Amino acid sequence: QVQVVASGGGLVQPGGSLTLSCTVSGNMFSIYARGWHRQAPGKQRESVAAIIGGSPSYADFVEGRFTISRDVAKNTFYLHMNNLKPEDSAVYYCNVNLIGGDNSWGQGTQVTVSA
């Protein structure tokens, strides 16, 4: 079993930066993908970024502003967000996909971009 805990959200001004962290515990060998998603009020949850086999991928709306990275030694992966916009405000969730089809979700961390 694998557990994930997201942290690092907060209030930031437009144009600012924020880094989210997702700490993973449990059977690391069962993980084949790691990702970040977000859900704004009244909207569906959407994928933001993912890393699969070391290769990152991003949603179109990221437009080069976000970077997903991983620290193997700390069992943690990150979402570095730059040039944040008000429309980036959402609850951000991290998740891992496990071999066999299961996945594990964190509790979410609020990101608010506002002046």
Backbone as a ProteinNet text record, in pm:
[ID]
protein_1_A
[PRIMARY]
QVQVVASGGGLVQPGGSLTLSCTVSGNMFSIYARGWHRQAPGKQRESVAAIIGGSPSYADFVEGRFTISRDVAKNTFYLHMNNLKPEDSAVYYCNVNLIGGDNSWGQGTQVTVSA
[TERTIARY]
84.3	0	87.9	37.5	112.4	26.8	87.1	18.1	90.8	15.2	74.7	16.1	100.4	58.8	109.1	16.2	50.8	65.3	155.7	174	232.2	234	299.4	207.6	77.8	-13.8	-14.9	-81.2	-90.8	-144.1	-131.5	-176.5	-54.9	-65.6	44.9	-12.9	62.5	17.5	35.1	-43.6	-23.7	120.2	175.2	314.7	411.3	362.3	447.2	473.7	546.8	586.4	549.7	535.2	501.3	550.1	595.3	634.5	551.4	485.9	409.3	493.6	473.6	546.3	448.4	487.3	407.8	499.6	480	562	493.6	569.3	515	572.1	489.3	536.6	471.1	538.1	485.5	573.3	512.2	585.2	618.6	738.6	779.5	790.7	818.7	842.3	714.4	600.6	473.7	428.9	506.1	467.1	525.7	443.3	498	472.1	387.7	361.6	328.4	367.4	340	280.6	182.7	120.8	57.4	31.5	-40.6	-167.3	-274.3	-402.9	-456.1	-557.5	-618.2	-767.8	-837.3	-981.6	-1022	-1076.8	-1128.4	-1276.7	-1331.6	-1474.5	-1562.1	-1653.6	-1746.2	-1688.8	-1564	-1500	-1456.6	-1434.2	-1385.5	-1236.8	-1196.2	-1054.8	-981.1	-865.5	-788.6	-643	-581.6	-440.8	-357	-252	-161	-26.8	29.3	160.2	177	261	287.3	430.5	481.1	613.9	603.9	635.9	624	757.6	817.8	946.7	1051.8	1041.2	1138.2	1105.4	1003.5	965.8	847.2	864.1	754.1	659.2	536.7	439.2	352.4	297.4	224.4	97.3	-1.2	-121.2	-87.5	-166.4	-139.5	-141.4	-227.9	-241.8	-118.3	-31.3	89.7	179.5	190.7	262.4	403.8	472	610.3	629.3	522.8	533.6	560.6	524.2	536.7	640.1	702.1	796	768.8	755.9	742.5	879.5	915.2	1045	1031.3	1136.8	1131.3	1263.6	1256.6	1374.5	1362.6	1436.6	1425.3	1462.8	1567.8	1617.4	1514.3	1432.1	1332.8	1194.1	1181.5	1050	946.9	989.2	904.5	909.8	797	800.4	732.5	764.4	731.2	660.9	591.9	540.7	587.1	681.4	732	648.6	584.6	493.7	544.5	562.2	607.4	502	512.6	422	276.5	239.1	104.1	-1.2	-115	-226.5	-346.1	-438.8	-558.6	-632.8	-631	-700.6	-629.2	-511.9	-443.5	-493	-577.6	-630.9	-715.9	-685.9	-755.8	-701.5	-767.2	-708.2	-622.9	-497.2	-404.4	-386.7	-397.2	-385.5	-266.8	-196.7	-96.8	-149.5	-99.8	-138.1	-26.2	-31.1	60.2	-22.4	23.3	-40	43.1	-25.8	42.7	29.7	132.4	126.8	8.5	-74.2	-194.1	-321	-304.8	-420.2	-470.6	-427.1	-472	-399.7	-455.6	-384.7	-417.5	-328.4	-342.8	-340.7	-436	-449	-418.3	-355.7	-334.9	-459.8	-453.6	-570.6	-594.1	-499.1	-515.2	-458.3	-409.1	-357.5	-405.6	-455.5	-517.7	-411.9	-427.3	-345.3	-438.7	-412.4	-491.9	-400.6	-432.6	-353.6	-439.3	-401.2	-482.7	-397.7	-435	-366.1	-422.4
-119	0	124	227.7	352.1	467.1	558.9	679.1	801.4	905.6	1030.5	1145.9	1243.3	1360.7	1484.4	1570.5	1693.7	1808.9	1900.1	2018.2	2131	2251.1	2363.5	2466.9	2445.2	2544	2672.6	2771.5	2898.4	3007.9	3129.8	3248.4	3314.1	3343.5	3406.8	3510.4	3614.9	3719.2	3674.6	3730.4	3699.1	3727.1	3634.6	3645.7	3581.3	3538.9	3478.8	3331.2	3272.2	3132.2	3054.4	2926.2	2837.2	2697.8	2624.6	2485.9	2394.2	2299.1	2198.5	2072.2	2004.3	1879.7	1765.9	1649.4	1528.8	1420.6	1388.5	1287.8	1152.5	1055.6	922.4	821.9	733.8	627.5	496	386.4	256.1	186.8	103.9	21.7	102.3	160.7	245.1	165.8	39.5	-40.8	-67	-36.4	-57.8	64.8	175.1	300.3	309.8	341.7	364.1	505.2	580.9	718.5	804.8	931.9	1030.1	1153.1	1214	1328.1	1428	1543.2	1651.3	1682.1	1707.2	1743.2	1862.5	1926.1	2036	2040	2100.1	2115.8	2250.6	2332.4	2463.2	2449.5	2539.8	2531.2	2527.9	2432.8	2422	2360.4	2316.3	2257	2114.5	2039.8	1904	1902.5	1796.3	1779.5	1758.2	1823.8	1811.5	1781.8	1714.7	1683.2	1807.7	1825	1938.2	1891	1790.6	1741	1598.5	1524.4	1387	1351.2	1252.3	1200.4	1048	992.7	849.4	798.2	709.8	656.9	764.3	870.6	978.4	1084.7	1063.3	1159.7	1243	1376.1	1461.8	1494.4	1523.7	1572.7	1675.9	1767.6	1880.7	1908.6	1962	2009.8	2132.3	2155.5	2268.9	2401.9	2413.5	2542.3	2577.3	2482.6	2510.7	2608.9	2592.6	2689.8	2717.6	2614.1	2629.5	2691.9	2716.2	2784	2689.3	2562.4	2466	2359.2	2304.7	2194.8	2087.7	1964.5	1853	1788.8	1759.1	1697.4	1596.6	1521.8	1413.5	1403.3	1382.3	1356.8	1213.8	1124.2	982.7	956.8	1023.1	999.7	1039.2	1139.5	1187.9	1129	1041.7	985.5	1096.4	1201.6	1318.5	1365.9	1410.3	1478.5	1613.7	1701.4	1841.9	1896.9	2006.9	2086.3	2229.5	2273	2408.8	2495.2	2595.9	2679.5	2822.7	2875.7	3013.4	3091.2	3222.6	3311	3268.3	3252.6	3206.2	3309.2	3257.5	3341.5	3314.9	3409.2	3385.4	3257.4	3224	3103.5	2974.7	2985.7	2868.9	2833.7	2918.7	2894.7	2767.6	2677.7	2549.2	2470	2359	2260.5	2168.1	2155.4	2072.1	1937.9	1832.6	1697.3	1627.5	1548.9	1462.5	1318.6	1240.6	1099.7	1015.9	888.5	792.8	680.6	631.4	517.3	392.8	287.4	166	56.9	-25.8	-143.7	-228.6	-267.9	-343.9	-262	-129.5	-47.3	42.2	20.2	105.8	240	336.3	462.4	518.6	604.2	661	812.9	876.9	1022	1085.4	1202.1	1280.7	1361.7	1436.8	1506.6	1641.2	1690.5	1818.1	1932.8	2032.7	2153.8	2273.9	2374.7	2489.4	2587.2	2626.7	2732.6	2845.4	2963.8	3080.7	3188.3	3232	3336.5	3462.6	3560.2	3680.3	3796.2	3914.5	4035.7	4081.6
0	0	0	-64.8	-76.9	-28.8	46.4	92.2	38.6	9.5	-37.8	41.6	72	147.4	74.8	35.9	-34.5	64.5	32.8	116.2	31.8	90.2	24.6	-35.5	-29.1	-84.3	-3.3	-56.6	14.4	-74.9	-24.6	-96.8	-161.9	-289.4	-362	-456.8	-480.8	-573.2	-718.6	-808.6	-950.6	-993	-1070.1	-1110.1	-1013.8	-899.2	-798.4	-822.8	-727.8	-740	-614.1	-632.3	-521.7	-557.6	-458.2	-480.8	-392.6	-454.5	-382.4	-368	-255.9	-230.1	-210	-251.4	-228.9	-173.4	-47.7	18.6	8.5	-33	-60.5	38.8	89.3	178	137.6	173.6	138.1	35.6	-43.7	-140	-266	-268	-380.5	-509.7	-500.1	-619.3	-697.6	-636.1	-705.3	-785	-775.9	-840.1	-980	-1079.2	-1212.6	-1263.7	-1195.4	-1238.6	-1118.1	-1128.3	-1024.5	-1091.7	-1027.6	-1095.3	-1001.9	-1060.2	-992.6	-1072	-998.1	-1055.2	-977.9	-1031.8	-957.8	-983.5	-888.5	-902	-846.2	-933.3	-893.3	-861.1	-780.8	-745.5	-870.5	-874.1	-985.7	-1110.3	-1105.2	-1222.1	-1192.5	-1299.5	-1282.8	-1250	-1185	-1157.2	-1289.7	-1302.5	-1426.6	-1397.6	-1490.5	-1476.4	-1502.9	-1423.1	-1438.7	-1494.6	-1429.9	-1471.4	-1422.5	-1490.9	-1450.7	-1486.1	-1415.6	-1448.7	-1451.5	-1565.4	-1586.2	-1637.9	-1561.6	-1603.9	-1621.8	-1544.9	-1553.8	-1656.4	-1737.3	-1840.3	-1795.6	-1792.2	-1750.3	-1865.1	-1828.6	-1925.6	-1856.4	-1935.5	-1879.3	-1958.2	-1886.3	-1954.3	-2037.8	-2140.6	-2229.6	-2155.8	-2056.4	-1988.3	-1903.2	-1880.9	-1803.5	-1877.7	-2008.1	-2093.3	-2044.2	-1995.3	-1953.3	-1817.2	-1744.4	-1615	-1499.4	-1513	-1403.2	-1439.5	-1334.5	-1352.9	-1248.4	-1292.8	-1199.2	-1183.3	-1058.8	-1033.7	-920.6	-901.6	-804.7	-731.2	-599.2	-516.8	-465.4	-527.4	-493.7	-348.9	-301.6	-164.9	-60.2	-92	4.9	-19.9	-120.6	-155.2	-173.8	-238.2	-254.7	-399.2	-451.5	-579.6	-564.6	-658.7	-642.9	-766.4	-744.9	-855.9	-830.6	-911.1	-900.8	-995.6	-940.3	-1019.1	-1022.3	-1140.7	-1159.9	-1238.3	-1230.1	-1304.3	-1285.5	-1161.8	-1131.6	-1170.3	-1212.7	-1255.1	-1164.9	-1155	-1072.5	-1112.8	-1240.1	-1285	-1244.8	-1185.8	-1130.6	-990.1	-933.8	-800	-801.4	-709.6	-704.8	-586.7	-558.2	-468.6	-555.2	-518	-592.6	-520.6	-598.4	-545.4	-611.4	-532.2	-592.1	-590	-682.4	-682.6	-741.8	-710.5	-771.5	-831.4	-944.4	-1009.3	-982.5	-945.9	-904	-1009.3	-1014.5	-1101	-1056.8	-1149.3	-1116	-1130.3	-1146.3	-1175.3	-1063.8	-941.9	-832.1	-836.8	-768.2	-749.6	-612.4	-564.1	-431	-441.3	-374.2	-380.6	-246.4	-249.4	-129.8	-98.6	12.6	62.7	-5.7	-81.7	-149.8	-69.1	-141	-77.6	-158.3	-89	-154	-205.5	-330.4	-389.3	-429.2	-378.1	-411.1	-467.4	-588.8	-653.9	-659.5	-581.3	-570.5	-524.3	-572.5	-527.8	-393.5
[MASK]
+++++++++++++++++++++++++++++++++++++++++++++++++++++++++++++++++++++++++++++++++++++++++++++++++++++++++++++++++++

